[in-house]
Amino acid sequence: MDIGAIFLLVSVCILTGLFVARPFMQRRRVLGNAGNNQELSALLAERDRLIGALQDLDFDHTLGKIPGEDYPGMRASLLKRAADILRQLDLLQPQTLESDDAESRVEAVIAERRADAAVEPAKKREITDDDLEELLAARRAVRKEKSGGFCPNCGKPIMRSDRFCSACGKSI
């Protein structure tokens, strides 16, 4: 056998082996990243939960449900836990803004959510009584067209398209 044929045979065997082994190598890489993604997802969920808890705490304090002497301690402990979560997130996801510390970012997110909550009630106040009356009249007209009265057997409301009562099953 010629030396060139031997090199060709060896190279084909090596390439075939690499081709067959490639999915196994990719799976290890994917599994390595999956653990990181799972941890990141858990940290993001915990961050959102803590921000919601801070928002609820502030709202409850505003309503007077939480005594004034308990509020600062509870808020400080939630802020500390949120800051720890943000530090862990920073280790997994390094960001370009290194000047912000975790606590100030938590406060910024809470302030943003408060601003969003303050804007929504203002939008709801724009509806006048006349607008409400128009909406009610339109809704009543639609409902009146669909209503077929009441079942003669059991007295439950029926629709015009009903052939049988949905409560007792009597033919209409």
Secondary structure, 3 states (H helix, E strand, C coil): CCHHHHHHHHHHHHHHHHHHHHHHHHHHHHHHHHHHHHHHHHHHHHHHHHHHHHHHHHHHHHHCCCCCCCHHHHHHHHHHHHHHHHHHHHHHCCCCCCCCCHHHHHHHHHHHHHHHHHHHHHHHCCCCHHHHHHHHHHHHHHHHHHEEEECCCCCCEEECCCCECCCCCCEC
